[in-house]
Amino acid sequence: MSDVLGHHFLIEMYECDAQLLNDVAEIQAQMLNVANSCKMTIIQHYFHPFTPHGISGFIVIAESHLAIHTWPEYGYAAVDLFTCGRTDMLEGCLHKLRENFRCQRISAVKVLRGNKAAPERITPLTLEAEMQYEQIDDEFPPPAAPPYQPLHPALFRYDDNFVKRFIASEVAFPHTGRWREATREIAEQVYLFQLFQPEFCRLLIEECEHRDAWITVLQQRAEAHPLTDHIVDIVEPETTVSWDCLPGLPEVYDAIIKNHVQPVMESLWQSFTLQKWDMPAVRKFEPEVVNDMALHYDNEIIGMIGYLNQEFTGGGTRFPRWNLVIGRSGDVPPGSVIVYPGGISHEHEVLPVTEGKRYMLANSFY
């Protein structure tokens, strides 16, 4: 009889098909195919999509379980294979995972679970030191992800030159109060001002296309709110690329918010103190893919929408309460933003784009 109750294989998959990693139906089909190909005995399965992207799925097998967690924005997936009996399925599983998810690099670590030969005195504090594992690296060496090479390095360094080149002069130094003259209330508590220079918007769009980490969701989804328990977010169909897949840009964004946006917001709403913001995302609307967004409202305290280009037909953000449409091609310069309260009072929709591609910046503040 073996002294080990189970073998736990921790599998790392890099440079996978990002679109596939965000398609819950396709993830389920591919994982079930892996299980069937390796002659695992499937008992039950469940796969769940997250907002704004990512999927977790679990297959209960007679041998134990097979699970996956995906990060589409990084082209990465983590897979667990736990078996209480057979240990001959790993190699076939690795080959099938690599094939199905079109990943360029894959590696695995084996952890021995329930080692009956280990001392009974093991406690949670010493478990990590006592755990027995081995790296499976003969054929599948552990990956070393290459660093991202920016197309426009100037976007990734916030300093005085960045402010002078990319930030609109009205908000470059908010303490001067110049932003007040350039800020318009275009509807009740909907404020429009210039945040970025048009050059920043052009380079940001080019950087996002260069990164090519767009995630498209074609069906409306209900997801748990990331910050508030028992609150459900309704996520509309969208094509996005998150700034967290552009290493270095989130830190630049933090500086932009603290130095150029927070002072404006806290002056517009004097009882509001900015404490947290979500990772921003660039949204892309185009015909035949995702060209609009249905009427909805936001759960954040304050929302901000940035308008990045004009090379499209149609589009616009519509607030039906005031019959206000803003952001159609040509009606605001690239780099303009609107800020508005979240909640049902400011429900809005994105009108269809009929030609070209429309790029917007989506932001949430708490």
MIVEX-842862 format. One record per residue (C-alpha): z, y, x; residue in three letters. Coordinates in nm, 4 decimals, always signed. Each point is the difference from the previous one (the first is absolute). Layout:
NODE       c3       c2       c1 resn
NODE        Z        Y        X  ALA
...
This chain:
NODE       c3       c2       c1 resn
NODE  +0.0000  +0.0000  +0.0000  MET
NODE  -0.0905  +0.3502  +0.1285  SER
NODE  +0.2776  +0.2395  +0.0949  ASP
NODE  -0.2064  +0.2856  -0.1506  VAL
NODE  -0.0219  +0.0638  -0.3747  LEU
NODE  -0.3091  +0.2189  +0.0111  GLY
NODE  -0.2672  +0.1669  +0.2090  HIS
NODE  -0.0657  +0.3654  -0.0756  HIS
NODE  -0.3260  +0.1452  +0.1323  PHE
NODE  -0.0195  +0.3818  +0.0170  LEU
NODE  -0.3683  +0.0923  +0.0129  ILE
NODE  -0.1372  +0.3411  +0.1026  GLU
NODE  -0.3529  +0.1020  -0.1026  MET
NODE  -0.1601  +0.3143  +0.1451  TYR
NODE  -0.3276  +0.1841  -0.0603  GLU
NODE  -0.0535  -0.1623  -0.3387  CYS
NODE  -0.2370  +0.1196  -0.2706  ASP
NODE  +0.1968  +0.3003  -0.1368  ALA
NODE  -0.1784  -0.0029  -0.3369  GLN
NODE  +0.0842  -0.3654  -0.0507  LEU
NODE  +0.3666  +0.0603  +0.0896  LEU
NODE  +0.0358  +0.2323  -0.3002  ASN
NODE  -0.1768  -0.2224  -0.2566  ASP
NODE  +0.2701  -0.2058  -0.1710  VAL
NODE  -0.2453  -0.2372  -0.1702  ALA
NODE  -0.1813  -0.0665  +0.3272  GLU
NODE  +0.3266  -0.0455  +0.1941  ILE
NODE  +0.1158  -0.2552  -0.2553  GLN
NODE  -0.3318  -0.1871  +0.0125  ALA
NODE  -0.0073  -0.0094  +0.3818  GLN
NODE  +0.3632  -0.1110  +0.0364  MET
NODE  -0.0445  -0.2772  -0.2566  LEU
NODE  -0.3113  -0.1049  +0.1892  ASN
NODE  +0.2041  -0.0193  +0.3217  VAL
NODE  +0.2632  -0.2141  -0.1722  ALA
NODE  -0.2577  -0.2337  -0.1518  ASN
NODE  -0.2005  -0.0273  +0.3226  SER
NODE  +0.3145  -0.1033  +0.1892  CYS
NODE  +0.0853  -0.2527  -0.2739  LYS
NODE  +0.3213  +0.1766  -0.1008  MET
NODE  +0.1395  -0.1036  -0.3381  THR
NODE  +0.0016  +0.3190  -0.2108  ILE
NODE  +0.2755  +0.0306  -0.2615  ILE
NODE  -0.0012  +0.3702  -0.0986  GLN
NODE  -0.1245  +0.3348  +0.1277  HIS
NODE  +0.0399  +0.3757  -0.0588  TYR
NODE  -0.1722  +0.3029  +0.1572  PHE
NODE  +0.1026  +0.3643  -0.0500  HIS
NODE  -0.1812  +0.3273  +0.0967  PRO
NODE  +0.1962  +0.3033  +0.1224  PHE
NODE  -0.0636  +0.3756  -0.0084  THR
NODE  -0.1858  +0.1588  +0.1655  PRO
NODE  -0.1166  -0.3204  +0.1681  HIS
NODE  +0.1216  -0.3374  +0.1230  GLY
NODE  +0.0533  -0.3402  -0.1595  ILE
NODE  +0.2693  -0.2670  +0.0165  SER
NODE  -0.0674  -0.3536  -0.1138  GLY
NODE  +0.1898  -0.3268  -0.0049  PHE
NODE  -0.1164  -0.3576  -0.0482  ILE
NODE  +0.2624  -0.2673  -0.0620  VAL
NODE  -0.1219  -0.3269  +0.1484  ILE
NODE  +0.1609  -0.3406  -0.0016  ALA
NODE  +0.0350  +0.0328  +0.3764  GLU
NODE  +0.1880  +0.3348  -0.0499  SER
NODE  -0.1930  +0.3304  -0.0194  HIS
NODE  -0.2919  +0.2132  +0.1174  LEU
NODE  +0.0339  +0.3812  -0.0292  ALA
NODE  -0.1943  +0.3131  +0.0960  ILE
NODE  +0.0755  +0.3734  +0.0292  HIS
NODE  -0.2879  +0.2414  +0.0698  THR
NODE  -0.0314  +0.3484  +0.1506  TRP
NODE  -0.3638  +0.0956  -0.0757  PRO
NODE  +0.0345  +0.3395  +0.1686  GLU
NODE  +0.0566  -0.1833  +0.3304  TYR
NODE  -0.2296  -0.2964  -0.0644  GLY
NODE  +0.3094  -0.2161  +0.0478  TYR
NODE  +0.1546  -0.2909  -0.1905  ALA
NODE  +0.3125  -0.2086  +0.0597  ALA
NODE  -0.0016  -0.3606  -0.1181  VAL
NODE  +0.2918  -0.2443  -0.0220  ASP
NODE  -0.0516  -0.3743  -0.0080  LEU
NODE  +0.3159  -0.2030  -0.0512  PHE
NODE  -0.0167  -0.3772  -0.0017  THR
NODE  +0.2842  -0.2470  -0.0387  CYS
NODE  -0.2178  -0.2970  +0.0792  GLY
NODE  -0.3495  +0.0130  +0.1449  ARG
NODE  -0.0489  +0.1952  +0.3203  THR
NODE  -0.3674  -0.0809  +0.0485  ASP
NODE  -0.1411  +0.2727  -0.2246  MET
NODE  +0.0467  +0.3080  +0.2217  LEU
NODE  -0.3237  -0.0136  +0.1979  GLU
NODE  -0.2120  -0.0521  -0.3091  GLY
NODE  +0.1920  +0.2751  -0.1778  CYS
NODE  -0.0603  +0.2469  +0.2857  LEU
NODE  -0.3721  -0.0743  +0.0100  HIS
NODE  -0.0317  +0.0348  -0.3777  LYS
NODE  +0.1990  +0.3255  -0.0089  LEU
NODE  -0.2159  +0.1483  +0.2746  ARG
NODE  -0.3150  -0.1017  -0.1851  GLU
NODE  +0.1100  +0.1115  -0.3481  ASN
NODE  +0.1463  +0.3356  +0.1017  PHE
NODE  -0.2597  +0.0727  +0.2689  ARG
NODE  +0.2743  +0.0930  +0.2460  CYS
NODE  -0.0877  +0.0519  +0.3639  GLN
NODE  +0.3353  -0.1112  +0.1427  ARG
NODE  +0.2649  -0.2405  -0.1199  ILE
NODE  +0.3195  -0.1395  +0.1509  SER
NODE  +0.3009  -0.2007  -0.1112  ALA
NODE  +0.3632  -0.0641  +0.0869  VAL
NODE  +0.1800  -0.3199  -0.1003  LYS
NODE  +0.3682  +0.0227  -0.0968  VAL
NODE  +0.2127  -0.3128  -0.0420  LEU
NODE  +0.2043  +0.0250  -0.3213  ARG
NODE  +0.3145  -0.1949  -0.0762  GLY
NODE  +0.0432  -0.1401  +0.3491  ASN
NODE  +0.2751  -0.2552  -0.0592  LYS
NODE  +0.0508  -0.0380  +0.3748  ALA
NODE  +0.0992  +0.3678  +0.0300  ALA
NODE  +0.3728  +0.0871  +0.0161  PRO
NODE  +0.1703  +0.0334  -0.3378  GLU
NODE  +0.1661  +0.3197  +0.1170  ARG
NODE  -0.3234  +0.2024  -0.0431  ILE
NODE  +0.0635  +0.3234  -0.1912  THR
NODE  -0.2374  +0.2750  -0.1130  PRO
NODE  +0.0930  +0.2017  +0.3102  LEU
NODE  -0.1058  -0.2769  +0.2372  THR
NODE  -0.2751  -0.1570  -0.2058  LEU
NODE  -0.2792  +0.1931  +0.1697  GLU
NODE  +0.1183  -0.1085  +0.3433  ALA
NODE  +0.0397  -0.3634  -0.1059  GLU
NODE  -0.3283  -0.0248  -0.1904  MET
NODE  -0.2566  -0.2238  +0.1638  GLN
NODE  -0.3607  +0.1136  -0.0044  TYR
NODE  -0.3181  -0.0347  +0.1951  GLU
NODE  -0.3135  +0.2119  +0.0257  GLN
NODE  -0.3137  -0.1839  -0.1089  ILE
NODE  -0.2365  +0.1652  +0.2438  ASP
NODE  -0.2242  -0.2668  +0.1526  ASP
NODE  -0.3025  +0.0799  -0.2155  GLU
NODE  +0.1189  +0.3077  -0.1913  PHE
NODE  +0.1460  +0.2485  +0.2506  PRO
NODE  +0.2299  +0.2738  -0.1318  PRO
NODE  -0.2035  +0.3140  -0.0708  PRO
NODE  +0.0228  +0.3353  +0.1702  ALA
NODE  -0.1444  +0.2519  -0.2427  ALA
NODE  -0.2115  +0.2659  +0.1717  PRO
NODE  +0.1144  +0.3587  -0.0607  PRO
NODE  -0.1954  +0.2039  -0.2520  TYR
NODE  -0.2543  +0.2304  +0.1626  GLN
NODE  -0.0273  +0.3227  -0.2049  PRO
NODE  -0.3376  +0.1542  -0.0652  LEU
NODE  +0.1565  +0.3483  +0.0031  HIS
NODE  +0.3095  +0.0023  +0.2272  PRO
NODE  +0.0704  +0.3648  -0.0875  ALA
NODE  +0.1199  -0.1143  -0.3443  LEU
NODE  +0.2788  -0.2035  +0.1557  PHE
NODE  +0.1859  +0.2689  +0.1942  ARG
NODE  +0.1956  +0.2652  -0.1854  TYR
NODE  +0.0552  +0.3098  +0.2154  ASP
NODE  -0.0845  +0.3699  +0.0004  ASP
NODE  -0.3689  -0.0746  +0.0503  ASN
NODE  +0.0050  -0.2361  -0.2984  PHE
NODE  +0.1543  +0.2681  -0.2217  VAL
NODE  -0.2481  +0.2637  +0.1154  LYS
NODE  -0.3000  -0.2287  -0.0463  ARG
NODE  +0.0844  -0.2061  -0.3077  PHE
NODE  +0.2650  +0.1767  -0.2140  ILE
NODE  -0.1022  +0.2798  -0.2367  ALA
NODE  +0.1211  +0.3356  +0.1251  SER
NODE  +0.1848  +0.0700  -0.3279  GLU
NODE  +0.2453  -0.2860  +0.0617  VAL
NODE  -0.0111  -0.0209  +0.3794  ALA
NODE  +0.3261  +0.1983  +0.0116  PHE
NODE  +0.1549  -0.0228  -0.3495  PRO
NODE  +0.2997  +0.2178  +0.0915  HIS
NODE  -0.2333  +0.3020  +0.0076  THR
NODE  -0.0524  -0.0362  -0.3750  GLY
NODE  -0.3820  +0.0235  +0.0224  ARG
NODE  -0.0332  -0.3192  -0.2051  TRP
NODE  +0.1355  +0.1834  -0.3066  ARG
NODE  -0.3046  +0.2267  -0.0112  GLU
NODE  -0.2364  -0.2977  +0.0290  ALA
NODE  +0.1739  -0.2299  -0.2510  THR
NODE  -0.1208  +0.0033  -0.3603  ARG
NODE  +0.1690  -0.1544  -0.3043  GLU
NODE  -0.3114  -0.1387  -0.1715  ILE
NODE  +0.1981  -0.1632  -0.2810  ALA
NODE  +0.3685  -0.0275  -0.0829  GLU
NODE  +0.1653  -0.1079  +0.3293  GLN
NODE  -0.3333  -0.1097  +0.1492  VAL
NODE  -0.0404  +0.1961  +0.3228  TYR
NODE  -0.3161  +0.0206  +0.2121  LEU
NODE  -0.0070  +0.1048  +0.3654  PHE
NODE  -0.1871  -0.0688  +0.3227  GLN
NODE  +0.1824  -0.2405  +0.2352  LEU
NODE  -0.2692  -0.1231  +0.2414  PHE
NODE  -0.3041  +0.1479  +0.1648  GLN
NODE  -0.3277  -0.1648  -0.1138  PRO
NODE  -0.0496  -0.1412  +0.3517  GLU
NODE  +0.3175  -0.2067  -0.0342  PHE
NODE  -0.1279  -0.1486  -0.3256  CYS
NODE  -0.3364  -0.0910  +0.1520  ARG
NODE  +0.1570  -0.1649  +0.3034  LEU
NODE  +0.2560  -0.1850  -0.2138  LEU
NODE  -0.2760  -0.1474  -0.2176  ILE
NODE  -0.1933  -0.1064  +0.3098  GLU
NODE  +0.3181  -0.1542  +0.1470  GLU
NODE  +0.0665  -0.1994  -0.3184  CYS
NODE  -0.3565  -0.1295  -0.0086  GLU
NODE  +0.0226  -0.0845  +0.3704  HIS
NODE  +0.3248  -0.1931  -0.0600  ARG
NODE  -0.1678  -0.1801  -0.2908  ASP
NODE  +0.3239  -0.1268  -0.1535  ALA
NODE  -0.0825  +0.0904  -0.3594  TRP
NODE  +0.1765  -0.2004  -0.2680  ILE
NODE  -0.1608  -0.0180  -0.3455  THR
NODE  +0.2015  -0.1031  -0.3057  VAL
NODE  -0.2190  -0.0466  -0.3080  LEU
NODE  +0.2603  -0.0782  -0.2657  GLN
NODE  +0.2965  +0.1970  -0.1315  GLN
NODE  +0.3318  -0.1469  +0.1145  ARG
NODE  +0.3648  +0.0443  -0.0895  ALA
NODE  +0.2278  +0.0078  +0.3041  GLU
NODE  +0.3688  +0.0656  +0.0657  ALA
NODE  +0.0597  +0.3567  +0.1157  HIS
NODE  +0.0620  -0.0032  +0.3785  PRO
NODE  +0.3035  +0.2320  -0.0189  LEU
NODE  +0.1497  -0.0325  -0.3502  THR
NODE  +0.1383  -0.3205  -0.1483  ASP
NODE  -0.1163  -0.1067  -0.3461  HIS
NODE  -0.2913  +0.2481  +0.0045  ILE
NODE  -0.3562  -0.1324  -0.0252  VAL
NODE  -0.2985  +0.1733  +0.1572  ASP
NODE  -0.3391  -0.0444  -0.1669  ILE
NODE  -0.2516  -0.0098  +0.2828  VAL
NODE  -0.3515  +0.0984  -0.0956  GLU
NODE  -0.3127  -0.1440  +0.1653  PRO
NODE  -0.0619  +0.1769  +0.3298  GLU
NODE  -0.1551  -0.0153  +0.3462  THR
NODE  +0.2427  +0.1211  +0.2666  THR
NODE  +0.0799  -0.0030  +0.3690  VAL
NODE  +0.3645  +0.0598  +0.0873  SER
NODE  +0.0897  +0.2244  +0.2923  TRP
NODE  +0.2297  -0.2700  +0.1354  ASP
NODE  -0.3060  -0.1914  +0.1188  CYS
NODE  -0.0906  +0.2992  +0.2186  LEU
NODE  +0.2729  -0.0266  +0.2678  PRO
NODE  +0.1398  +0.3382  +0.0926  GLY
NODE  -0.1269  +0.1815  -0.3083  LEU
NODE  +0.3164  -0.0585  -0.2116  PRO
NODE  +0.2026  +0.1913  +0.2604  GLU
NODE  -0.2499  +0.2860  -0.0196  VAL
NODE  +0.0299  -0.0060  -0.3783  TYR
NODE  +0.3791  +0.0237  +0.0217  ASP
NODE  -0.0353  +0.3159  +0.2094  ALA
NODE  -0.2544  +0.1470  -0.2431  ILE
NODE  +0.2325  -0.0567  -0.2949  ILE
NODE  +0.3127  +0.1322  +0.1701  LYS
NODE  -0.1653  +0.3100  +0.1463  ASN
NODE  -0.2652  +0.0964  -0.2552  HIS
NODE  +0.0641  -0.1660  -0.3373  VAL
NODE  +0.3775  -0.0336  -0.0413  GLN
NODE  +0.0656  +0.3767  +0.0261  PRO
NODE  -0.2620  +0.0676  -0.2686  VAL
NODE  +0.1312  -0.2655  -0.2392  MET
NODE  +0.3623  +0.1039  +0.0364  GLU
NODE  -0.0968  +0.3607  -0.0724  SER
NODE  -0.2068  -0.0886  -0.3063  LEU
NODE  +0.2813  -0.2188  -0.1405  TRP
NODE  +0.3216  +0.1567  +0.1273  GLN
NODE  +0.2305  -0.2800  -0.1200  SER
NODE  -0.2115  -0.2644  +0.1776  PHE
NODE  +0.0863  -0.1288  +0.3482  THR
NODE  -0.2598  -0.2273  +0.1555  LEU
NODE  +0.1629  -0.3212  +0.1259  GLN
NODE  -0.2737  -0.2620  +0.0228  LYS
NODE  -0.3739  -0.0484  -0.0276  TRP
NODE  -0.2202  -0.3038  -0.0289  ASP
NODE  -0.2628  -0.0934  +0.2536  MET
NODE  -0.3122  +0.1979  -0.0990  PRO
NODE  -0.3314  -0.1638  -0.0742  ALA
NODE  -0.3588  +0.1180  -0.0087  VAL
NODE  -0.1721  -0.0972  -0.3253  ARG
NODE  -0.3739  -0.0508  -0.0296  LYS
NODE  -0.1911  +0.0176  -0.3288  PHE
NODE  -0.3609  -0.1098  -0.0162  GLU
NODE  -0.2407  -0.1289  -0.2661  PRO
NODE  -0.0194  -0.3765  -0.0491  GLU
NODE  +0.3385  -0.0563  +0.1681  VAL
NODE  +0.2987  +0.2063  -0.1231  VAL
NODE  -0.1340  +0.3322  -0.1306  ASN
NODE  +0.2887  +0.1318  -0.2121  ASP
NODE  +0.3657  -0.0454  -0.0941  MET
NODE  +0.1357  -0.0324  -0.3531  ALA
NODE  +0.2505  +0.2378  -0.1571  LEU
NODE  +0.3425  -0.0582  +0.1581  HIS
NODE  +0.3120  +0.1750  +0.1230  TYR
NODE  +0.1869  -0.0252  +0.3298  ASP
NODE  +0.3572  -0.1194  +0.0535  ASN
NODE  +0.0680  +0.2190  +0.3036  GLU
NODE  +0.1869  +0.3310  -0.0245  ILE
NODE  -0.2965  +0.2000  +0.1328  ILE
NODE  -0.3563  -0.1174  +0.0509  GLY
NODE  -0.2604  +0.1509  +0.2300  MET
NODE  -0.3743  -0.0592  -0.0142  ILE
NODE  -0.2224  +0.1147  +0.2845  GLY
NODE  -0.3739  +0.0611  -0.0398  TYR
NODE  -0.1880  -0.1035  +0.3124  LEU
NODE  -0.3740  +0.0425  -0.0680  ASN
NODE  -0.2715  +0.1385  -0.2281  GLN
NODE  -0.2906  -0.2423  +0.0565  GLU
NODE  +0.0074  -0.1643  -0.3426  PHE
NODE  -0.0909  +0.0599  -0.3641  THR
NODE  +0.2501  -0.0155  -0.2848  GLY
NODE  +0.3632  -0.0718  +0.0730  GLY
NODE  +0.2955  +0.2324  -0.0429  GLY
NODE  +0.3676  -0.0383  -0.0893  THR
NODE  +0.0566  +0.0719  -0.3700  ARG
NODE  +0.3332  +0.0991  -0.1551  PHE
NODE  -0.0702  -0.0358  -0.3751  PRO
NODE  +0.3041  +0.1997  -0.1129  ARG
NODE  -0.1690  +0.3156  +0.1320  TRP
NODE  -0.3577  -0.1305  -0.0031  ASN
NODE  +0.0029  +0.0744  +0.3723  LEU
NODE  -0.2509  -0.1602  +0.2360  VAL
NODE  +0.0427  +0.0657  +0.3711  ILE
NODE  -0.1718  -0.1537  +0.3019  GLY
NODE  -0.3552  -0.0328  -0.1255  ARG
NODE  -0.2661  +0.0343  +0.2665  SER
NODE  -0.0123  +0.3596  +0.1139  GLY
NODE  +0.2875  +0.1455  -0.2032  ASP
NODE  +0.2606  -0.0198  +0.2809  VAL
NODE  -0.0587  -0.0019  +0.3767  PRO
NODE  +0.0833  -0.3163  +0.1975  PRO
NODE  +0.3631  +0.0133  +0.1107  GLY
NODE  +0.1258  +0.1346  -0.3325  SER
NODE  +0.2978  -0.1736  -0.1594  VAL
NODE  +0.1812  +0.0145  -0.3309  ILE
NODE  +0.3718  -0.0702  -0.0436  VAL
NODE  +0.1537  -0.0780  -0.3376  TYR
NODE  +0.3061  -0.1732  -0.1516  PRO
NODE  -0.0144  -0.3728  -0.0610  GLY
NODE  +0.0684  -0.1379  -0.3469  GLY
NODE  -0.1683  -0.0124  -0.3374  ILE
NODE  -0.0286  +0.3804  -0.0323  SER
NODE  -0.2674  -0.0001  +0.2701  HIS
NODE  -0.2032  -0.3080  -0.0889  GLU
NODE  -0.3494  +0.0211  +0.1450  HIS
NODE  -0.3192  -0.1958  +0.0633  GLU
NODE  -0.2797  -0.0118  +0.2565  VAL
NODE  -0.3417  +0.0628  -0.1531  LEU
NODE  -0.2920  -0.2272  +0.0991  PRO
NODE  -0.2004  +0.0622  +0.3142  VAL
NODE  -0.3684  -0.0546  -0.0788  THR
NODE  -0.1553  +0.0581  +0.3442  GLU
NODE  +0.1262  +0.0003  +0.3574  GLY
NODE  +0.3531  -0.0753  +0.1175  LYS
NODE  +0.3082  +0.2033  -0.0862  ARG
NODE  +0.2992  -0.0086  +0.2365  TYR
NODE  +0.3518  +0.1085  -0.0981  MET
NODE  +0.3428  -0.0057  +0.1620  LEU
NODE  +0.2804  -0.1494  -0.2127  ALA
NODE  +0.3639  +0.0908  +0.0698  ASN
NODE  +0.3392  -0.0619  -0.1692  SER
NODE  +0.3223  +0.1918  +0.0641  PHE
NODE  +0.3625  -0.0630  -0.0988  TYR
